[in-house]
Amino acid sequence: MDYTFFIPAADFTFETFDEVASNTEIVAEEAFGVDAIDYLGVDGEIHQYFSAGFETNPEDETFNDNLGFQFEVEGPKEAFKTGSVIYQWATYAKSDDFTTNPTSIGCVTKYGDPYVSEVQTFSGTTSMGSNST
């Protein structure tokens, strides 16, 4: 079977690569699956993958540390319609500070167009849930 894909031209120019020493550490990795019939009314399983980590520069204490999140979802073709929105999120809090409110980070992706994505952050008083406003 042959597949044809259209990949639009990149809308950016490359900048000079500035090599910076960094340490990357993955601090959380989770994966789970659900039955698609329960949530979307189609046969098959939906699998979600999540990872979080940070990057630091051991040679420069003025270097900005980076906190990163990666969201992935896989499922049967019938589960995702072109133009539908896939929303995934994670809520995190400082493990040693119970007075600071948690923060949620969400990833909004329009299925069928990988260039239409958005990252959203929310500060709240509790963990974000599927019915949060």
MODELLER restraints for C-alpha pairs under 7 A, 6 or more apart:
rsr = mdl.restraints
at = mdl.atoms
rsr.add(forms.Gaussian(group=physical.xy_distance, feature=features.Distance(at['CA:21:A'], at['CA:57:A']), mean=5.72, stdev=0.5))
rsr.add(forms.Gaussian(group=physical.xy_distance, feature=features.Distance(at['CA:21:A'], at['CA:59:A']), mean=6.96, stdev=0.5))
rsr.add(forms.Gaussian(group=physical.xy_distance, feature=features.Distance(at['CA:22:A'], at['CA:55:A']), mean=6.28, stdev=0.5))
rsr.add(forms.Gaussian(group=physical.xy_distance, feature=features.Distance(at['CA:22:A'], at['CA:56:A']), mean=5.32, stdev=0.5))
rsr.add(forms.Gaussian(group=physical.xy_distance, feature=features.Distance(at['CA:22:A'], at['CA:57:A']), mean=4.27, stdev=0.5))
rsr.add(forms.Gaussian(group=physical.xy_distance, feature=features.Distance(at['CA:22:A'], at['CA:58:A']), mean=6.44, stdev=0.5))
rsr.add(forms.Gaussian(group=physical.xy_distance, feature=features.Distance(at['CA:23:A'], at['CA:55:A']), mean=5.42, stdev=0.5))
rsr.add(forms.Gaussian(group=physical.xy_distance, feature=features.Distance(at['CA:23:A'], at['CA:56:A']), mean=5.25, stdev=0.5))
rsr.add(forms.Gaussian(group=physical.xy_distance, feature=features.Distance(at['CA:23:A'], at['CA:57:A']), mean=6.09, stdev=0.5))
rsr.add(forms.Gaussian(group=physical.xy_distance, feature=features.Distance(at['CA:23:A'], at['CA:58:A']), mean=6.97, stdev=0.5))
rsr.add(forms.Gaussian(group=physical.xy_distance, feature=features.Distance(at['CA:24:A'], at['CA:54:A']), mean=5.79, stdev=0.5))
rsr.add(forms.Gaussian(group=physical.xy_distance, feature=features.Distance(at['CA:24:A'], at['CA:55:A']), mean=4.38, stdev=0.5))
rsr.add(forms.Gaussian(group=physical.xy_distance, feature=features.Distance(at['CA:24:A'], at['CA:56:A']), mean=6.65, stdev=0.5))
rsr.add(forms.Gaussian(group=physical.xy_distance, feature=features.Distance(at['CA:25:A'], at['CA:53:A']), mean=5.43, stdev=0.5))
rsr.add(forms.Gaussian(group=physical.xy_distance, feature=features.Distance(at['CA:25:A'], at['CA:54:A']), mean=5.55, stdev=0.5))
rsr.add(forms.Gaussian(group=physical.xy_distance, feature=features.Distance(at['CA:25:A'], at['CA:55:A']), mean=6.43, stdev=0.5))
rsr.add(forms.Gaussian(group=physical.xy_distance, feature=features.Distance(at['CA:26:A'], at['CA:52:A']), mean=5.82, stdev=0.5))
rsr.add(forms.Gaussian(group=physical.xy_distance, feature=features.Distance(at['CA:26:A'], at['CA:53:A']), mean=4.04, stdev=0.5))
rsr.add(forms.Gaussian(group=physical.xy_distance, feature=features.Distance(at['CA:26:A'], at['CA:54:A']), mean=6.61, stdev=0.5))
rsr.add(forms.Gaussian(group=physical.xy_distance, feature=features.Distance(at['CA:27:A'], at['CA:52:A']), mean=5.88, stdev=0.5))
rsr.add(forms.Gaussian(group=physical.xy_distance, feature=features.Distance(at['CA:27:A'], at['CA:53:A']), mean=4.99, stdev=0.5))
rsr.add(forms.Gaussian(group=physical.xy_distance, feature=features.Distance(at['CA:28:A'], at['CA:51:A']), mean=5.34, stdev=0.5))
rsr.add(forms.Gaussian(group=physical.xy_distance, feature=features.Distance(at['CA:28:A'], at['CA:52:A']), mean=5.15, stdev=0.5))
rsr.add(forms.Gaussian(group=physical.xy_distance, feature=features.Distance(at['CA:28:A'], at['CA:53:A']), mean=6.73, stdev=0.5))
rsr.add(forms.Gaussian(group=physical.xy_distance, feature=features.Distance(at['CA:29:A'], at['CA:50:A']), mean=5.68, stdev=0.5))
rsr.add(forms.Gaussian(group=physical.xy_distance, feature=features.Distance(at['CA:29:A'], at['CA:51:A']), mean=4.29, stdev=0.5))
rsr.add(forms.Gaussian(group=physical.xy_distance, feature=features.Distance(at['CA:29:A'], at['CA:52:A']), mean=6.64, stdev=0.5))
rsr.add(forms.Gaussian(group=physical.xy_distance, feature=features.Distance(at['CA:30:A'], at['CA:49:A']), mean=5.86, stdev=0.5))
rsr.add(forms.Gaussian(group=physical.xy_distance, feature=features.Distance(at['CA:30:A'], at['CA:50:A']), mean=5.21, stdev=0.5))
rsr.add(forms.Gaussian(group=physical.xy_distance, feature=features.Distance(at['CA:30:A'], at['CA:51:A']), mean=6.38, stdev=0.5))
rsr.add(forms.Gaussian(group=physical.xy_distance, feature=features.Distance(at['CA:31:A'], at['CA:48:A']), mean=5.63, stdev=0.5))
rsr.add(forms.Gaussian(group=physical.xy_distance, feature=features.Distance(at['CA:31:A'], at['CA:49:A']), mean=4.44, stdev=0.5))
rsr.add(forms.Gaussian(group=physical.xy_distance, feature=features.Distance(at['CA:31:A'], at['CA:50:A']), mean=6.32, stdev=0.5))
rsr.add(forms.Gaussian(group=physical.xy_distance, feature=features.Distance(at['CA:32:A'], at['CA:47:A']), mean=5.71, stdev=0.5))
rsr.add(forms.Gaussian(group=physical.xy_distance, feature=features.Distance(at['CA:32:A'], at['CA:48:A']), mean=5.60, stdev=0.5))
rsr.add(forms.Gaussian(group=physical.xy_distance, feature=features.Distance(at['CA:32:A'], at['CA:49:A']), mean=6.82, stdev=0.5))
rsr.add(forms.Gaussian(group=physical.xy_distance, feature=features.Distance(at['CA:33:A'], at['CA:45:A']), mean=6.36, stdev=0.5))
rsr.add(forms.Gaussian(group=physical.xy_distance, feature=features.Distance(at['CA:33:A'], at['CA:46:A']), mean=5.43, stdev=0.5))
rsr.add(forms.Gaussian(group=physical.xy_distance, feature=features.Distance(at['CA:33:A'], at['CA:47:A']), mean=4.22, stdev=0.5))
rsr.add(forms.Gaussian(group=physical.xy_distance, feature=features.Distance(at['CA:33:A'], at['CA:48:A']), mean=6.25, stdev=0.5))
rsr.add(forms.Gaussian(group=physical.xy_distance, feature=features.Distance(at['CA:34:A'], at['CA:45:A']), mean=5.63, stdev=0.5))
rsr.add(forms.Gaussian(group=physical.xy_distance, feature=features.Distance(at['CA:34:A'], at['CA:46:A']), mean=5.40, stdev=0.5))
rsr.add(forms.Gaussian(group=physical.xy_distance, feature=features.Distance(at['CA:34:A'], at['CA:47:A']), mean=6.60, stdev=0.5))
rsr.add(forms.Gaussian(group=physical.xy_distance, feature=features.Distance(at['CA:35:A'], at['CA:44:A']), mean=6.22, stdev=0.5))
rsr.add(forms.Gaussian(group=physical.xy_distance, feature=features.Distance(at['CA:35:A'], at['CA:45:A']), mean=4.63, stdev=0.5))
rsr.add(forms.Gaussian(group=physical.xy_distance, feature=features.Distance(at['CA:35:A'], at['CA:46:A']), mean=6.35, stdev=0.5))
rsr.add(forms.Gaussian(group=physical.xy_distance, feature=features.Distance(at['CA:36:A'], at['CA:42:A']), mean=5.58, stdev=0.5))
rsr.add(forms.Gaussian(group=physical.xy_distance, feature=features.Distance(at['CA:36:A'], at['CA:43:A']), mean=5.92, stdev=0.5))
rsr.add(forms.Gaussian(group=physical.xy_distance, feature=features.Distance(at['CA:36:A'], at['CA:44:A']), mean=5.49, stdev=0.5))
rsr.add(forms.Gaussian(group=physical.xy_distance, feature=features.Distance(at['CA:36:A'], at['CA:45:A']), mean=5.03, stdev=0.5))
rsr.add(forms.Gaussian(group=physical.xy_distance, feature=features.Distance(at['CA:36:A'], at['CA:46:A']), mean=5.74, stdev=0.5))
rsr.add(forms.Gaussian(group=physical.xy_distance, feature=features.Distance(at['CA:37:A'], at['CA:43:A']), mean=5.37, stdev=0.5))
rsr.add(forms.Gaussian(group=physical.xy_distance, feature=features.Distance(at['CA:40:A'], at['CA:79:A']), mean=6.32, stdev=0.5))
rsr.add(forms.Gaussian(group=physical.xy_distance, feature=features.Distance(at['CA:42:A'], at['CA:78:A']), mean=6.59, stdev=0.5))
rsr.add(forms.Gaussian(group=physical.xy_distance, feature=features.Distance(at['CA:42:A'], at['CA:79:A']), mean=6.18, stdev=0.5))
rsr.add(forms.Gaussian(group=physical.xy_distance, feature=features.Distance(at['CA:44:A'], at['CA:76:A']), mean=6.06, stdev=0.5))
rsr.add(forms.Gaussian(group=physical.xy_distance, feature=features.Distance(at['CA:45:A'], at['CA:75:A']), mean=5.90, stdev=0.5))
rsr.add(forms.Gaussian(group=physical.xy_distance, feature=features.Distance(at['CA:45:A'], at['CA:76:A']), mean=6.99, stdev=0.5))
rsr.add(forms.Gaussian(group=physical.xy_distance, feature=features.Distance(at['CA:46:A'], at['CA:74:A']), mean=5.62, stdev=0.5))
rsr.add(forms.Gaussian(group=physical.xy_distance, feature=features.Distance(at['CA:46:A'], at['CA:75:A']), mean=4.27, stdev=0.5))
rsr.add(forms.Gaussian(group=physical.xy_distance, feature=features.Distance(at['CA:47:A'], at['CA:73:A']), mean=5.63, stdev=0.5))
rsr.add(forms.Gaussian(group=physical.xy_distance, feature=features.Distance(at['CA:47:A'], at['CA:74:A']), mean=5.16, stdev=0.5))
rsr.add(forms.Gaussian(group=physical.xy_distance, feature=features.Distance(at['CA:47:A'], at['CA:75:A']), mean=6.29, stdev=0.5))
rsr.add(forms.Gaussian(group=physical.xy_distance, feature=features.Distance(at['CA:48:A'], at['CA:72:A']), mean=5.74, stdev=0.5))
rsr.add(forms.Gaussian(group=physical.xy_distance, feature=features.Distance(at['CA:48:A'], at['CA:73:A']), mean=4.41, stdev=0.5))
rsr.add(forms.Gaussian(group=physical.xy_distance, feature=features.Distance(at['CA:48:A'], at['CA:74:A']), mean=6.48, stdev=0.5))
rsr.add(forms.Gaussian(group=physical.xy_distance, feature=features.Distance(at['CA:49:A'], at['CA:71:A']), mean=5.97, stdev=0.5))
rsr.add(forms.Gaussian(group=physical.xy_distance, feature=features.Distance(at['CA:49:A'], at['CA:72:A']), mean=5.03, stdev=0.5))
rsr.add(forms.Gaussian(group=physical.xy_distance, feature=features.Distance(at['CA:49:A'], at['CA:73:A']), mean=6.23, stdev=0.5))
rsr.add(forms.Gaussian(group=physical.xy_distance, feature=features.Distance(at['CA:50:A'], at['CA:70:A']), mean=5.65, stdev=0.5))
rsr.add(forms.Gaussian(group=physical.xy_distance, feature=features.Distance(at['CA:50:A'], at['CA:71:A']), mean=4.84, stdev=0.5))
rsr.add(forms.Gaussian(group=physical.xy_distance, feature=features.Distance(at['CA:50:A'], at['CA:72:A']), mean=6.44, stdev=0.5))
rsr.add(forms.Gaussian(group=physical.xy_distance, feature=features.Distance(at['CA:51:A'], at['CA:69:A']), mean=5.81, stdev=0.5))
rsr.add(forms.Gaussian(group=physical.xy_distance, feature=features.Distance(at['CA:51:A'], at['CA:70:A']), mean=5.24, stdev=0.5))
rsr.add(forms.Gaussian(group=physical.xy_distance, feature=features.Distance(at['CA:51:A'], at['CA:71:A']), mean=6.88, stdev=0.5))
rsr.add(forms.Gaussian(group=physical.xy_distance, feature=features.Distance(at['CA:52:A'], at['CA:68:A']), mean=5.64, stdev=0.5))
rsr.add(forms.Gaussian(group=physical.xy_distance, feature=features.Distance(at['CA:52:A'], at['CA:69:A']), mean=4.44, stdev=0.5))
rsr.add(forms.Gaussian(group=physical.xy_distance, feature=features.Distance(at['CA:52:A'], at['CA:70:A']), mean=6.38, stdev=0.5))
rsr.add(forms.Gaussian(group=physical.xy_distance, feature=features.Distance(at['CA:53:A'], at['CA:67:A']), mean=5.94, stdev=0.5))
rsr.add(forms.Gaussian(group=physical.xy_distance, feature=features.Distance(at['CA:53:A'], at['CA:68:A']), mean=5.37, stdev=0.5))
rsr.add(forms.Gaussian(group=physical.xy_distance, feature=features.Distance(at['CA:53:A'], at['CA:69:A']), mean=6.65, stdev=0.5))
rsr.add(forms.Gaussian(group=physical.xy_distance, feature=features.Distance(at['CA:54:A'], at['CA:66:A']), mean=5.39, stdev=0.5))
rsr.add(forms.Gaussian(group=physical.xy_distance, feature=features.Distance(at['CA:54:A'], at['CA:67:A']), mean=4.35, stdev=0.5))
rsr.add(forms.Gaussian(group=physical.xy_distance, feature=features.Distance(at['CA:54:A'], at['CA:68:A']), mean=5.77, stdev=0.5))
rsr.add(forms.Gaussian(group=physical.xy_distance, feature=features.Distance(at['CA:55:A'], at['CA:65:A']), mean=5.70, stdev=0.5))
rsr.add(forms.Gaussian(group=physical.xy_distance, feature=features.Distance(at['CA:55:A'], at['CA:66:A']), mean=5.05, stdev=0.5))
rsr.add(forms.Gaussian(group=physical.xy_distance, feature=features.Distance(at['CA:55:A'], at['CA:67:A']), mean=6.55, stdev=0.5))
rsr.add(forms.Gaussian(group=physical.xy_distance, feature=features.Distance(at['CA:56:A'], at['CA:65:A']), mean=4.87, stdev=0.5))
rsr.add(forms.Gaussian(group=physical.xy_distance, feature=features.Distance(at['CA:56:A'], at['CA:66:A']), mean=6.73, stdev=0.5))
rsr.add(forms.Gaussian(group=physical.xy_distance, feature=features.Distance(at['CA:57:A'], at['CA:63:A']), mean=6.11, stdev=0.5))
rsr.add(forms.Gaussian(group=physical.xy_distance, feature=features.Distance(at['CA:71:A'], at['CA:88:A']), mean=6.88, stdev=0.5))
rsr.add(forms.Gaussian(group=physical.xy_distance, feature=features.Distance(at['CA:80:A'], at['CA:111:A']), mean=6.98, stdev=0.5))
rsr.add(forms.Gaussian(group=physical.xy_distance, feature=features.Distance(at['CA:81:A'], at['CA:111:A']), mean=6.88, stdev=0.5))
rsr.add(forms.Gaussian(group=physical.xy_distance, feature=features.Distance(at['CA:82:A'], at['CA:111:A']), mean=5.30, stdev=0.5))
rsr.add(forms.Gaussian(group=physical.xy_distance, feature=features.Distance(at['CA:82:A'], at['CA:112:A']), mean=5.04, stdev=0.5))
rsr.add(forms.Gaussian(group=physical.xy_distance, feature=features.Distance(at['CA:83:A'], at['CA:110:A']), mean=5.69, stdev=0.5))
rsr.add(forms.Gaussian(group=physical.xy_distance, feature=features.Distance(at['CA:83:A'], at['CA:111:A']), mean=5.33, stdev=0.5))
rsr.add(forms.Gaussian(group=physical.xy_distance, feature=features.Distance(at['CA:83:A'], at['CA:112:A']), mean=6.22, stdev=0.5))
rsr.add(forms.Gaussian(group=physical.xy_distance, feature=features.Distance(at['CA:84:A'], at['CA:110:A']), mean=5.79, stdev=0.5))
rsr.add(forms.Gaussian(group=physical.xy_distance, feature=features.Distance(at['CA:84:A'], at['CA:111:A']), mean=5.49, stdev=0.5))
rsr.add(forms.Gaussian(group=physical.xy_distance, feature=features.Distance(at['CA:85:A'], at['CA:108:A']), mean=6.77, stdev=0.5))
rsr.add(forms.Gaussian(group=physical.xy_distance, feature=features.Distance(at['CA:85:A'], at['CA:109:A']), mean=5.72, stdev=0.5))
rsr.add(forms.Gaussian(group=physical.xy_distance, feature=features.Distance(at['CA:85:A'], at['CA:110:A']), mean=4.60, stdev=0.5))
rsr.add(forms.Gaussian(group=physical.xy_distance, feature=features.Distance(at['CA:85:A'], at['CA:111:A']), mean=6.00, stdev=0.5))
rsr.add(forms.Gaussian(group=physical.xy_distance, feature=features.Distance(at['CA:86:A'], at['CA:108:A']), mean=5.91, stdev=0.5))
rsr.add(forms.Gaussian(group=physical.xy_distance, feature=features.Distance(at['CA:86:A'], at['CA:109:A']), mean=5.26, stdev=0.5))
rsr.add(forms.Gaussian(group=physical.xy_distance, feature=features.Distance(at['CA:86:A'], at['CA:110:A']), mean=6.30, stdev=0.5))
rsr.add(forms.Gaussian(group=physical.xy_distance, feature=features.Distance(at['CA:86:A'], at['CA:111:A']), mean=6.77, stdev=0.5))
rsr.add(forms.Gaussian(group=physical.xy_distance, feature=features.Distance(at['CA:87:A'], at['CA:106:A']), mean=6.84, stdev=0.5))
rsr.add(forms.Gaussian(group=physical.xy_distance, feature=features.Distance(at['CA:87:A'], at['CA:107:A']), mean=5.70, stdev=0.5))
rsr.add(forms.Gaussian(group=physical.xy_distance, feature=features.Distance(at['CA:87:A'], at['CA:108:A']), mean=4.72, stdev=0.5))
rsr.add(forms.Gaussian(group=physical.xy_distance, feature=features.Distance(at['CA:87:A'], at['CA:109:A']), mean=6.53, stdev=0.5))
rsr.add(forms.Gaussian(group=physical.xy_distance, feature=features.Distance(at['CA:88:A'], at['CA:106:A']), mean=5.60, stdev=0.5))
rsr.add(forms.Gaussian(group=physical.xy_distance, feature=features.Distance(at['CA:88:A'], at['CA:107:A']), mean=5.31, stdev=0.5))
rsr.add(forms.Gaussian(group=physical.xy_distance, feature=features.Distance(at['CA:88:A'], at['CA:108:A']), mean=6.80, stdev=0.5))
rsr.add(forms.Gaussian(group=physical.xy_distance, feature=features.Distance(at['CA:89:A'], at['CA:104:A']), mean=6.71, stdev=0.5))
rsr.add(forms.Gaussian(group=physical.xy_distance, feature=features.Distance(at['CA:89:A'], at['CA:105:A']), mean=5.50, stdev=0.5))
rsr.add(forms.Gaussian(group=physical.xy_distance, feature=features.Distance(at['CA:89:A'], at['CA:106:A']), mean=4.05, stdev=0.5))
rsr.add(forms.Gaussian(group=physical.xy_distance, feature=features.Distance(at['CA:89:A'], at['CA:107:A']), mean=6.14, stdev=0.5))
rsr.add(forms.Gaussian(group=physical.xy_distance, feature=features.Distance(at['CA:90:A'], at['CA:104:A']), mean=5.55, stdev=0.5))
rsr.add(forms.Gaussian(group=physical.xy_distance, feature=features.Distance(at['CA:90:A'], at['CA:105:A']), mean=5.60, stdev=0.5))
rsr.add(forms.Gaussian(group=physical.xy_distance, feature=features.Distance(at['CA:90:A'], at['CA:106:A']), mean=6.60, stdev=0.5))
rsr.add(forms.Gaussian(group=physical.xy_distance, feature=features.Distance(at['CA:91:A'], at['CA:102:A']), mean=6.56, stdev=0.5))
rsr.add(forms.Gaussian(group=physical.xy_distance, feature=features.Distance(at['CA:91:A'], at['CA:103:A']), mean=5.58, stdev=0.5))
rsr.add(forms.Gaussian(group=physical.xy_distance, feature=features.Distance(at['CA:91:A'], at['CA:104:A']), mean=4.04, stdev=0.5))
rsr.add(forms.Gaussian(group=physical.xy_distance, feature=features.Distance(at['CA:91:A'], at['CA:105:A']), mean=6.41, stdev=0.5))
rsr.add(forms.Gaussian(group=physical.xy_distance, feature=features.Distance(at['CA:91:A'], at['CA:127:A']), mean=5.76, stdev=0.5))
rsr.add(forms.Gaussian(group=physical.xy_distance, feature=features.Distance(at['CA:91:A'], at['CA:128:A']), mean=6.33, stdev=0.5))
rsr.add(forms.Gaussian(group=physical.xy_distance, feature=features.Distance(at['CA:92:A'], at['CA:102:A']), mean=5.56, stdev=0.5))
rsr.add(forms.Gaussian(group=physical.xy_distance, feature=features.Distance(at['CA:92:A'], at['CA:103:A']), mean=5.49, stdev=0.5))
rsr.add(forms.Gaussian(group=physical.xy_distance, feature=features.Distance(at['CA:92:A'], at['CA:104:A']), mean=6.23, stdev=0.5))
rsr.add(forms.Gaussian(group=physical.xy_distance, feature=features.Distance(at['CA:93:A'], at['CA:101:A']), mean=6.84, stdev=0.5))
rsr.add(forms.Gaussian(group=physical.xy_distance, feature=features.Distance(at['CA:93:A'], at['CA:102:A']), mean=4.45, stdev=0.5))
rsr.add(forms.Gaussian(group=physical.xy_distance, feature=features.Distance(at['CA:93:A'], at['CA:103:A']), mean=6.28, stdev=0.5))
rsr.add(forms.Gaussian(group=physical.xy_distance, feature=features.Distance(at['CA:101:A'], at['CA:123:A']), mean=6.81, stdev=0.5))
rsr.add(forms.Gaussian(group=physical.xy_distance, feature=features.Distance(at['CA:101:A'], at['CA:124:A']), mean=5.90, stdev=0.5))
rsr.add(forms.Gaussian(group=physical.xy_distance, feature=features.Distance(at['CA:101:A'], at['CA:125:A']), mean=5.17, stdev=0.5))
rsr.add(forms.Gaussian(group=physical.xy_distance, feature=features.Distance(at['CA:102:A'], at['CA:123:A']), mean=6.20, stdev=0.5))
rsr.add(forms.Gaussian(group=physical.xy_distance, feature=features.Distance(at['CA:102:A'], at['CA:124:A']), mean=5.90, stdev=0.5))
rsr.add(forms.Gaussian(group=physical.xy_distance, feature=features.Distance(at['CA:102:A'], at['CA:125:A']), mean=6.34, stdev=0.5))
rsr.add(forms.Gaussian(group=physical.xy_distance, feature=features.Distance(at['CA:102:A'], at['CA:126:A']), mean=6.37, stdev=0.5))
rsr.add(forms.Gaussian(group=physical.xy_distance, feature=features.Distance(at['CA:102:A'], at['CA:127:A']), mean=6.55, stdev=0.5))
rsr.add(forms.Gaussian(group=physical.xy_distance, feature=features.Distance(at['CA:103:A'], at['CA:121:A']), mean=6.99, stdev=0.5))
rsr.add(forms.Gaussian(group=physical.xy_distance, feature=features.Distance(at['CA:103:A'], at['CA:122:A']), mean=5.61, stdev=0.5))
rsr.add(forms.Gaussian(group=physical.xy_distance, feature=features.Distance(at['CA:103:A'], at['CA:123:A']), mean=4.54, stdev=0.5))
rsr.add(forms.Gaussian(group=physical.xy_distance, feature=features.Distance(at['CA:103:A'], at['CA:124:A']), mean=6.27, stdev=0.5))
rsr.add(forms.Gaussian(group=physical.xy_distance, feature=features.Distance(at['CA:104:A'], at['CA:121:A']), mean=5.60, stdev=0.5))
rsr.add(forms.Gaussian(group=physical.xy_distance, feature=features.Distance(at['CA:104:A'], at['CA:122:A']), mean=5.05, stdev=0.5))
rsr.add(forms.Gaussian(group=physical.xy_distance, feature=features.Distance(at['CA:104:A'], at['CA:123:A']), mean=6.39, stdev=0.5))
rsr.add(forms.Gaussian(group=physical.xy_distance, feature=features.Distance(at['CA:104:A'], at['CA:128:A']), mean=6.49, stdev=0.5))
rsr.add(forms.Gaussian(group=physical.xy_distance, feature=features.Distance(at['CA:105:A'], at['CA:120:A']), mean=5.65, stdev=0.5))
rsr.add(forms.Gaussian(group=physical.xy_distance, feature=features.Distance(at['CA:105:A'], at['CA:121:A']), mean=4.42, stdev=0.5))
rsr.add(forms.Gaussian(group=physical.xy_distance, feature=features.Distance(at['CA:105:A'], at['CA:122:A']), mean=6.40, stdev=0.5))
rsr.add(forms.Gaussian(group=physical.xy_distance, feature=features.Distance(at['CA:106:A'], at['CA:119:A']), mean=5.70, stdev=0.5))
rsr.add(forms.Gaussian(group=physical.xy_distance, feature=features.Distance(at['CA:106:A'], at['CA:120:A']), mean=4.98, stdev=0.5))
rsr.add(forms.Gaussian(group=physical.xy_distance, feature=features.Distance(at['CA:106:A'], at['CA:121:A']), mean=6.21, stdev=0.5))
rsr.add(forms.Gaussian(group=physical.xy_distance, feature=features.Distance(at['CA:107:A'], at['CA:118:A']), mean=5.91, stdev=0.5))
rsr.add(forms.Gaussian(group=physical.xy_distance, feature=features.Distance(at['CA:107:A'], at['CA:119:A']), mean=4.81, stdev=0.5))
rsr.add(forms.Gaussian(group=physical.xy_distance, feature=features.Distance(at['CA:107:A'], at['CA:120:A']), mean=6.46, stdev=0.5))
rsr.add(forms.Gaussian(group=physical.xy_distance, feature=features.Distance(at['CA:108:A'], at['CA:117:A']), mean=5.43, stdev=0.5))
rsr.add(forms.Gaussian(group=physical.xy_distance, feature=features.Distance(at['CA:108:A'], at['CA:118:A']), mean=5.07, stdev=0.5))
rsr.add(forms.Gaussian(group=physical.xy_distance, feature=features.Distance(at['CA:108:A'], at['CA:119:A']), mean=6.35, stdev=0.5))
rsr.add(forms.Gaussian(group=physical.xy_distance, feature=features.Distance(at['CA:109:A'], at['CA:116:A']), mean=6.16, stdev=0.5))
rsr.add(forms.Gaussian(group=physical.xy_distance, feature=features.Distance(at['CA:109:A'], at['CA:117:A']), mean=4.46, stdev=0.5))
rsr.add(forms.Gaussian(group=physical.xy_distance, feature=features.Distance(at['CA:109:A'], at['CA:118:A']), mean=6.66, stdev=0.5))
rsr.add(forms.Gaussian(group=physical.xy_distance, feature=features.Distance(at['CA:110:A'], at['CA:116:A']), mean=5.82, stdev=0.5))
rsr.add(forms.Gaussian(group=physical.xy_distance, feature=features.Distance(at['CA:110:A'], at['CA:117:A']), mean=6.48, stdev=0.5))
